[in-house]
Amino acid sequence: MKSKGKDSFTGHLLFWCIVIVFAAAYMINFKLPLNNSNYTTRIWGWAECGVCILAVIGIVKTRYFSISRVITAFILGGICYFSILLNVNFTTAVSTALPVIICYYGGCAYFPKCAGREEVSRFDFKTYLKQICLGLCLALPFAAVNTAYFILQGGIQFISPLNAAVEALNPGISEEIIFRFAVLGFCSFYLKERMSECAYTVYSCILMVIPHSLIHLPDAILESPASALFLFITTCLIFGLPMAVLMKKKGLRSAVAFHWCIDFMRFLFGY
């Protein structure tokens, strides 16, 4: 039987291995030549592939199978596909939808092994509606601050509310599933029982917040390091951390609603 000390060491080691791999990939991204892309798009793709690998590990490790979750995964991937298809080509839309399908199912594979999670519970319309409304209400002040920042930079350029709502579905769903839901599932499965609750909370929030914020910034770092640092701090504290806490405390639906509201407001005003 493994001792608690060995389990704790393994948990901390696993966390730092993930941090080191991500940091190395982030630095390598700046060194490799670009080919019809930019640094942000490339590291974003690498990060999605990395989380997909973690998700597949969960599916294989737990031997998880659920028809209802397969259907849900494809529905969510389909929503992202049609949402992003408004502005990009078929290949890009598919490359966005596939990680959503894999990471949602992988997250669901991890969570049944973790007590207290409700992402894989039976459908309950009233509960789902409450979680979505909670996310929307909590997002309103953050959305106002975010939108005001963009308006001060470039004025108001309204677009159709329907277009804004549809376009906001993709980042709201895909980013929360890939960079928080699947990551939290991995942390819950591999880290939660191997360390104190405090360490687990800190580590899981770091993995849900910092990589996602950093992959927005490679090109900004090259253009203006000071501005990129400001954006990194603000996106981590004002947006990433609240979404991570919502994901951890209230679940996927609240986090998606929060993220969708912020992007909907930004898109509505033309940003």
Secondary structure, DSSP 4 states (H G I P E B T S, - for coil): ---HHHHHHHHHHHHHHHHHHHHHHHHHHHHSPPSSS-HHHHHHHHHHHHHHHHHHHHHHHHT---HHHHHHHHHHHHHHHHHHTTTS-HHHHHHHHHHHHHHHHHHHHHGGGSTT--TTSPP-HHHHHHHHHHHHHHHHHHHHHHHHHHHHHH------HHHHHHHHHHIIIIIHIIIIIHHHHHHHHHTGGGS-HHHHHHHHHHHHHHHHHHTT-HHHHHH-HHHHHHHHHHIIIIIIHHHHHHHHHT-HHHHHHHHHHHHHHHHHTT-
